[in-house]
Amino acid sequence: MKERKKYSSGVIWEDIVGYSRAVRIDDRILISGTTSIVDGKLIGKGDMYLQTKTIIGKIESVLKQAGSGLDDIIRLRIYVTDISRWEEAGKALGECFKTIKPAQTLVGISALVDPDMLVEIEAEALTG
């Protein structure tokens, strides 16, 4: 039987929408779409690089709670609201994942929930 452990960030949306910040089943950790909202405030308004760096920090934090780290990430999905600015997100991603090199998808989308959000990232890690 597989053990399922849920990790919460404590935001009200988790209960309203019905999701967890991350779910670990055995050695697999799935991290929900993550934006740069910290303590209810958007970090990096208008700054795709800073939003991306903030998101990576949030992902790293939940991975640590789950007994893992950035080195265990095997897949990233990055959604940006302005694909012409992809290099800003790419710079931040490269700084963190240059040697890890997980499988990655970068997609341009029309909008996120808050118009000031420029980036959302999902991650998957494999430990053990």
Backbone as JSON Lines, residues from 0, in Angstrom:
{"i":0,"aa":"M","n":[0.84,-1.19,0.0],"ca":[0.0,0.0,0.0],"c":[0.88,1.24,0.0]}
{"i":1,"aa":"K","n":[0.57,2.19,-0.86],"ca":[1.35,3.4,-0.97],"c":[0.93,4.41,0.08]}
{"i":2,"aa":"E","n":[1.94,5.02,0.7],"ca":[1.68,6.05,1.69],"c":[1.54,7.4,1.0]}
{"i":3,"aa":"R","n":[0.47,8.1,1.33],"ca":[0.2,9.42,0.75],"c":[0.28,10.47,1.85]}
{"i":4,"aa":"K","n":[1.16,11.45,1.67],"ca":[1.31,12.51,2.64],"c":[1.08,13.85,1.95]}
{"i":5,"aa":"K","n":[0.26,14.69,2.58],"ca":[-0.08,15.99,2.0],"c":[0.65,17.09,2.77]}
{"i":6,"aa":"Y","n":[1.09,18.12,2.04],"ca":[1.78,19.27,2.62],"c":[0.98,20.52,2.29]}
{"i":7,"aa":"S","n":[0.78,21.34,3.29],"ca":[-0.02,22.56,3.15],"c":[0.86,23.79,3.3]}
{"i":8,"aa":"S","n":[0.49,24.84,2.6],"ca":[1.15,26.13,2.82],"c":[0.3,27.0,3.75]}
{"i":9,"aa":"G","n":[-0.9,26.53,4.08],"ca":[-1.75,27.25,5.02],"c":[-2.64,28.32,4.41]}
{"i":10,"aa":"V","n":[-2.6,28.47,3.09],"ca":[-3.45,29.49,2.48],"c":[-4.9,29.0,2.43]}
{"i":11,"aa":"I","n":[-5.84,29.93,2.5],"ca":[-7.26,29.57,2.53],"c":[-7.71,28.86,1.25]}
{"i":12,"aa":"W","n":[-7.02,29.14,0.14],"ca":[-7.43,28.58,-1.14],"c":[-7.32,27.06,-1.16]}
{"i":13,"aa":"E","n":[-6.42,26.49,-0.35],"ca":[-6.28,25.04,-0.35],"c":[-7.58,24.36,0.06]}
{"i":14,"aa":"D","n":[-8.25,24.89,1.06],"ca":[-9.52,24.3,1.49],"c":[-10.66,24.69,0.56]}
{"i":15,"aa":"I","n":[-10.67,25.92,0.08],"ca":[-11.75,26.39,-0.81],"c":[-11.76,25.59,-2.11]}
{"i":16,"aa":"V","n":[-10.58,25.44,-2.72],"ca":[-10.49,24.79,-4.02],"c":[-10.27,23.29,-3.88]}
{"i":17,"aa":"G","n":[-9.72,22.86,-2.75],"ca":[-9.5,21.44,-2.5],"c":[-8.19,20.92,-3.07]}
{"i":18,"aa":"Y","n":[-7.09,21.52,-2.67],"ca":[-5.79,21.04,-3.14],"c":[-4.76,21.14,-2.02]}
{"i":19,"aa":"S","n":[-3.63,20.49,-2.24],"ca":[-2.49,20.57,-1.33],"c":[-1.35,21.27,-2.05]}
{"i":20,"aa":"R","n":[-0.5,21.94,-1.3],"ca":[0.7,22.56,-1.89],"c":[1.54,21.47,-2.56]}
{"i":21,"aa":"A","n":[1.64,20.32,-1.87],"ca":[2.38,19.19,-2.43],"c":[1.8,17.9,-1.88]}
{"i":22,"aa":"V","n":[1.99,16.83,-2.65],"ca":[1.58,15.5,-2.23],"c":[2.76,14.57,-2.48]}
{"i":23,"aa":"R","n":[3.09,13.79,-1.44],"ca":[4.15,12.79,-1.59],"c":[3.54,11.4,-1.5]}
{"i":24,"aa":"I","n":[3.84,10.58,-2.49],"ca":[3.47,9.17,-2.48],"c":[4.76,8.4,-2.68]}
{"i":25,"aa":"D","n":[5.14,7.67,-1.64],"ca":[6.4,6.94,-1.64],"c":[7.54,7.92,-1.93]}
{"i":26,"aa":"D","n":[8.27,7.72,-3.04],"ca":[9.41,8.58,-3.32],"c":[9.1,9.66,-4.38]}
{"i":27,"aa":"R","n":[7.84,9.85,-4.67],"ca":[7.41,10.84,-5.68],"c":[6.72,12.01,-4.99]}
{"i":28,"aa":"I","n":[7.14,13.23,-5.32],"ca":[6.55,14.44,-4.75],"c":[6.05,15.31,-5.9]}
{"i":29,"aa":"L","n":[4.75,15.61,-5.86],"ca":[4.12,16.48,-6.86],"c":[3.79,17.8,-6.2]}
{"i":30,"aa":"I","n":[4.24,18.89,-6.81],"ca":[4.01,20.22,-6.25],"c":[3.04,20.97,-7.15]}
{"i":31,"aa":"S","n":[1.98,21.47,-6.52],"ca":[0.94,22.21,-7.25],"c":[1.51,23.46,-7.89]}
{"i":32,"aa":"G","n":[0.76,23.99,-8.86],"ca":[1.13,25.25,-9.47],"c":[1.4,26.29,-8.39]}
{"i":33,"aa":"T","n":[2.55,26.93,-8.48],"ca":[3.02,27.85,-7.44],"c":[3.27,29.22,-8.05]}
{"i":34,"aa":"T","n":[2.77,30.25,-7.38],"ca":[3.01,31.63,-7.81],"c":[3.84,32.34,-6.75]}
{"i":35,"aa":"S","n":[4.11,33.6,-6.96],"ca":[4.98,34.35,-6.04],"c":[4.22,35.08,-4.94]}
{"i":36,"aa":"I","n":[3.09,34.54,-4.53],"ca":[2.35,35.11,-3.4],"c":[3.0,34.61,-2.11]}
{"i":37,"aa":"V","n":[3.43,35.54,-1.28],"ca":[4.04,35.22,0.01],"c":[3.31,36.03,1.07]}
{"i":38,"aa":"D","n":[2.79,35.34,2.08],"ca":[2.03,36.0,3.15],"c":[0.91,36.89,2.59]}
{"i":39,"aa":"G","n":[0.26,36.4,1.55],"ca":[-0.88,37.1,0.97],"c":[-0.53,38.24,0.02]}
{"i":40,"aa":"K","n":[0.77,38.46,-0.23],"ca":[1.18,39.56,-1.12],"c":[2.03,39.04,-2.26]}
{"i":41,"aa":"L","n":[1.79,39.62,-3.44],"ca":[2.57,39.26,-4.61],"c":[3.97,39.84,-4.5]}
{"i":42,"aa":"I","n":[4.97,39.01,-4.67],"ca":[6.37,39.46,-4.7],"c":[6.76,39.64,-6.16]}
{"i":43,"aa":"G","n":[7.32,40.8,-6.5],"ca":[7.85,41.03,-7.83],"c":[6.85,41.51,-8.86]}
{"i":44,"aa":"K","n":[5.95,42.39,-8.46],"ca":[4.98,42.92,-9.44],"c":[5.73,43.49,-10.65]}
{"i":45,"aa":"G","n":[5.36,42.99,-11.83],"ca":[5.97,43.45,-13.07],"c":[7.35,42.86,-13.36]}
{"i":46,"aa":"D","n":[7.87,42.03,-12.47],"ca":[9.23,41.49,-12.58],"c":[9.18,39.96,-12.7]}
{"i":47,"aa":"M","n":[9.24,39.46,-13.93],"ca":[9.14,38.03,-14.17],"c":[10.31,37.27,-13.54]}
{"i":48,"aa":"Y","n":[11.5,37.84,-13.58],"ca":[12.67,37.2,-12.98],"c":[12.46,37.02,-11.48]}
{"i":49,"aa":"L","n":[12.08,38.08,-10.78],"ca":[11.9,38.0,-9.33],"c":[10.76,37.06,-8.96]}
{"i":50,"aa":"Q","n":[9.68,37.09,-9.72],"ca":[8.59,36.16,-9.44],"c":[9.06,34.71,-9.58]}
{"i":51,"aa":"T","n":[9.84,34.44,-10.62],"ca":[10.35,33.09,-10.84],"c":[11.27,32.66,-9.7]}
{"i":52,"aa":"K","n":[12.19,33.53,-9.28],"ca":[13.09,33.21,-8.17],"c":[12.3,32.95,-6.88]}
{"i":53,"aa":"T","n":[11.28,33.76,-6.63],"ca":[10.45,33.59,-5.44],"c":[9.74,32.25,-5.47]}
{"i":54,"aa":"I","n":[9.21,31.89,-6.62],"ca":[8.51,30.61,-6.78],"c":[9.46,29.44,-6.53]}
{"i":55,"aa":"I","n":[10.65,29.51,-7.09],"ca":[11.62,28.43,-6.88],"c":[11.93,28.3,-5.39]}
{"i":56,"aa":"G","n":[12.04,29.41,-4.68],"ca":[12.26,29.37,-3.24],"c":[11.11,28.69,-2.51]}
{"i":57,"aa":"K","n":[9.88,28.99,-2.93],"ca":[8.71,28.34,-2.31],"c":[8.7,26.84,-2.6]}
{"i":58,"aa":"I","n":[9.06,26.46,-3.8],"ca":[9.12,25.05,-4.16],"c":[10.2,24.35,-3.34]}
{"i":59,"aa":"E","n":[11.34,24.99,-3.2],"ca":[12.43,24.41,-2.4],"c":[11.98,24.22,-0.94]}
{"i":60,"aa":"S","n":[11.23,25.17,-0.42],"ca":[10.76,25.09,0.96],"c":[9.85,23.89,1.19]}
{"i":61,"aa":"V","n":[8.89,23.67,0.29],"ca":[7.99,22.53,0.47],"c":[8.72,21.21,0.23]}
{"i":62,"aa":"L","n":[9.7,21.21,-0.66],"ca":[10.5,20.0,-0.85],"c":[11.26,19.64,0.42]}
{"i":63,"aa":"K","n":[11.8,20.66,1.09],"ca":[12.5,20.41,2.36],"c":[11.56,19.81,3.4]}
{"i":64,"aa":"Q","n":[10.32,20.33,3.46],"ca":[9.33,19.76,4.38],"c":[9.09,18.28,4.08]}
{"i":65,"aa":"A","n":[9.19,17.93,2.82],"ca":[8.94,16.55,2.39],"c":[10.21,15.7,2.4]}
{"i":66,"aa":"G","n":[11.3,16.25,2.93],"ca":[12.54,15.5,3.02],"c":[13.3,15.42,1.71]}
{"i":67,"aa":"S","n":[13.19,16.43,0.89],"ca":[13.78,16.43,-0.44],"c":[14.45,17.78,-0.7]}
{"i":68,"aa":"G","n":[14.82,18.04,-1.94],"ca":[15.42,19.31,-2.31],"c":[15.35,19.53,-3.81]}
{"i":69,"aa":"L","n":[15.86,20.66,-4.26],"ca":[15.81,20.99,-5.68],"c":[16.51,19.94,-6.54]}
{"i":70,"aa":"D","n":[17.57,19.33,-6.02],"ca":[18.3,18.32,-6.78],"c":[17.45,17.12,-7.17]}
{"i":71,"aa":"D","n":[16.35,16.91,-6.46],"ca":[15.47,15.78,-6.74],"c":[14.4,16.09,-7.79]}
{"i":72,"aa":"I","n":[14.33,17.34,-8.24],"ca":[13.32,17.7,-9.24],"c":[13.66,17.04,-10.57]}
{"i":73,"aa":"I","n":[12.66,16.36,-11.13],"ca":[12.84,15.71,-12.43],"c":[11.99,16.35,-13.52]}
{"i":74,"aa":"R","n":[11.01,17.2,-13.13],"ca":[10.12,17.82,-14.13],"c":[9.62,19.16,-13.63]}
{"i":75,"aa":"L","n":[9.64,20.14,-14.52],"ca":[9.06,21.46,-14.26],"c":[8.12,21.82,-15.39]}
{"i":76,"aa":"R","n":[7.02,22.46,-15.03],"ca":[6.13,23.07,-16.02],"c":[6.02,24.54,-15.64]}
{"i":77,"aa":"I","n":[6.4,25.4,-16.55],"ca":[6.42,26.84,-16.29],"c":[5.41,27.51,-17.21]}
{"i":78,"aa":"Y","n":[4.52,28.27,-16.61],"ca":[3.5,29.0,-17.37],"c":[3.78,30.49,-17.22]}
{"i":79,"aa":"V","n":[3.92,31.19,-18.35],"ca":[4.18,32.63,-18.32],"c":[3.08,33.35,-19.1]}
{"i":80,"aa":"T","n":[2.71,34.52,-18.63],"ca":[1.62,35.26,-19.27],"c":[2.09,36.11,-20.45]}
{"i":81,"aa":"D","n":[3.4,36.24,-20.63],"ca":[3.93,36.97,-21.78],"c":[5.14,36.2,-22.29]}
{"i":82,"aa":"I","n":[4.93,35.35,-23.28],"ca":[5.98,34.47,-23.78],"c":[7.15,35.26,-24.36]}
{"i":83,"aa":"S","n":[6.93,36.51,-24.78],"ca":[8.03,37.31,-25.3],"c":[9.05,37.65,-24.22]}
{"i":84,"aa":"R","n":[8.68,37.45,-22.95],"ca":[9.59,37.73,-21.83],"c":[10.17,36.45,-21.23]}
{"i":85,"aa":"W","n":[10.11,35.35,-21.97],"ca":[10.54,34.05,-21.47],"c":[11.96,34.05,-20.93]}
{"i":86,"aa":"E","n":[12.84,34.88,-21.51],"ca":[14.23,34.89,-21.09],"c":[14.4,35.35,-19.64]}
{"i":87,"aa":"E","n":[13.49,36.19,-19.15],"ca":[13.56,36.63,-17.75],"c":[13.34,35.44,-16.81]}
{"i":88,"aa":"A","n":[12.32,34.65,-17.11],"ca":[12.08,33.44,-16.32],"c":[13.21,32.45,-16.55]}
{"i":89,"aa":"G","n":[13.65,32.34,-17.79],"ca":[14.74,31.42,-18.13],"c":[16.02,31.71,-17.38]}
{"i":90,"aa":"K","n":[16.33,32.98,-17.18],"ca":[17.53,33.35,-16.42],"c":[17.45,32.82,-14.99]}
{"i":91,"aa":"A","n":[16.31,33.04,-14.34],"ca":[16.14,32.57,-12.96],"c":[16.18,31.04,-12.9]}
{"i":92,"aa":"L","n":[15.54,30.39,-13.86],"ca":[15.54,28.92,-13.9],"c":[16.96,28.4,-14.11]}
{"i":93,"aa":"G","n":[17.69,29.02,-15.01],"ca":[19.06,28.6,-15.28],"c":[19.97,28.73,-14.07]}
{"i":94,"aa":"E","n":[19.77,29.79,-13.29],"ca":[20.57,29.98,-12.09],"c":[20.37,28.86,-11.08]}
{"i":95,"aa":"C","n":[19.18,28.31,-11.03],"ca":[18.86,27.27,-10.04],"c":[19.01,25.85,-10.57]}
{"i":96,"aa":"F","n":[18.82,25.67,-11.87],"ca":[18.76,24.32,-12.41],"c":[19.81,24.02,-13.47]}
{"i":97,"aa":"K","n":[20.83,24.86,-13.56],"ca":[21.86,24.71,-14.6],"c":[22.51,23.33,-14.58]}
{"i":98,"aa":"T","n":[22.78,22.8,-13.39],"ca":[23.42,21.48,-13.31],"c":[22.41,20.36,-13.1]}
{"i":99,"aa":"I","n":[21.24,20.67,-12.54],"ca":[20.21,19.65,-12.28],"c":[19.55,19.23,-13.59]}
{"i":100,"aa":"K","n":[19.2,20.19,-14.4],"ca":[18.6,20.0,-15.72],"c":[17.42,19.04,-15.75]}
{"i":101,"aa":"P","n":[16.34,19.36,-15.03],"ca":[15.14,18.51,-15.1],"c":[14.46,18.65,-16.47]}
{"i":102,"aa":"A","n":[13.6,17.71,-16.79],"ca":[12.74,17.88,-17.96],"c":[11.91,19.13,-17.7]}
{"i":103,"aa":"Q","n":[11.67,19.9,-18.75],"ca":[11.03,21.2,-18.53],"c":[10.15,21.58,-19.71]}
{"i":104,"aa":"T","n":[9.03,22.21,-19.4],"ca":[8.14,22.76,-20.42],"c":[7.84,24.2,-20.05]}
{"i":105,"aa":"L","n":[7.98,25.11,-21.0],"ca":[7.66,26.52,-20.8],"c":[6.54,26.87,-21.76]}
{"i":106,"aa":"V","n":[5.42,27.35,-21.21],"ca":[4.23,27.59,-22.02],"c":[3.74,29.03,-21.82]}
{"i":107,"aa":"G","n":[3.4,29.68,-22.91],"ca":[2.77,30.99,-22.83],"c":[1.27,30.81,-22.69]}
{"i":108,"aa":"I","n":[0.69,31.52,-21.71],"ca":[-0.75,31.44,-21.45],"c":[-1.34,32.84,-21.47]}
{"i":109,"aa":"S","n":[-2.65,32.92,-21.53],"ca":[-3.28,34.24,-21.63],"c":[-3.38,34.96,-20.3]}
{"i":110,"aa":"A","n":[-3.53,34.23,-19.19],"ca":[-3.69,34.9,-17.9],"c":[-3.57,33.91,-16.75]}
{"i":111,"aa":"L","n":[-3.29,34.44,-15.58],"ca":[-3.38,33.71,-14.32],"c":[-4.49,34.35,-13.5]}
{"i":112,"aa":"V","n":[-4.76,33.82,-12.32],"ca":[-5.87,34.29,-11.49],"c":[-5.78,35.79,-11.19]}
{"i":113,"aa":"D","n":[-4.59,36.27,-10.9],"ca":[-4.34,37.68,-10.62],"c":[-3.58,38.26,-11.81]}
{"i":114,"aa":"P","n":[-4.04,39.36,-12.39],"ca":[-3.36,39.9,-13.58],"c":[-1.91,40.32,-13.33]}
{"i":115,"aa":"D","n":[-1.53,40.51,-12.07],"ca":[-0.14,40.87,-11.76],"c":[0.77,39.65,-11.66]}
{"i":116,"aa":"M","n":[0.18,38.46,-11.64],"ca":[0.99,37.23,-11.65],"c":[1.48,37.0,-13.07]}
{"i":117,"aa":"L","n":[2.77,36.83,-13.21],"ca":[3.37,36.63,-14.52],"c":[3.82,35.19,-14.76]}
{"i":118,"aa":"V","n":[4.01,34.43,-13.67],"ca":[4.59,33.09,-13.76],"c":[3.89,32.16,-12.76]}
{"i":119,"aa":"E","n":[3.69,30.92,-13.17],"ca":[3.26,29.85,-12.27],"c":[4.06,28.61,-12.64]}
{"i":120,"aa":"I","n":[4.54,27.89,-11.62],"ca":[5.39,26.72,-11.88],"c":[4.86,25.51,-11.1]}
{"i":121,"aa":"E","n":[4.81,24.37,-11.8],"ca":[4.53,23.07,-11.19],"c":[5.85,22.29,-11.19]}
{"i":122,"aa":"A","n":[6.02,21.42,-10.18],"ca":[7.25,20.62,-10.11],"c":[6.94,19.2,-9.71]}
{"i":123,"aa":"E","n":[7.82,18.3,-10.11],"ca":[7.76,16.91,-9.69],"c":[9.16,16.48,-9.29]}
{"i":124,"aa":"A","n":[9.25,15.85,-8.14],"ca":[10.55,15.38,-7.64],"c":[10.48,13.88,-7.37]}
{"i":125,"aa":"L","n":[11.62,13.25,-7.48],"ca":[11.74,11.83,-7.21],"c":[12.91,11.64,-6.25]}
{"i":126,"aa":"T","n":[12.63,11.07,-5.1],"ca":[13.67,10.91,-4.06],"c":[14.03,9.44,-3.91]}
{"i":127,"aa":"G","n":[15.05,9.2,-3.1],"ca":[15.39,7.82,-2.76],"c":[16.24,7.11,-3.76]}
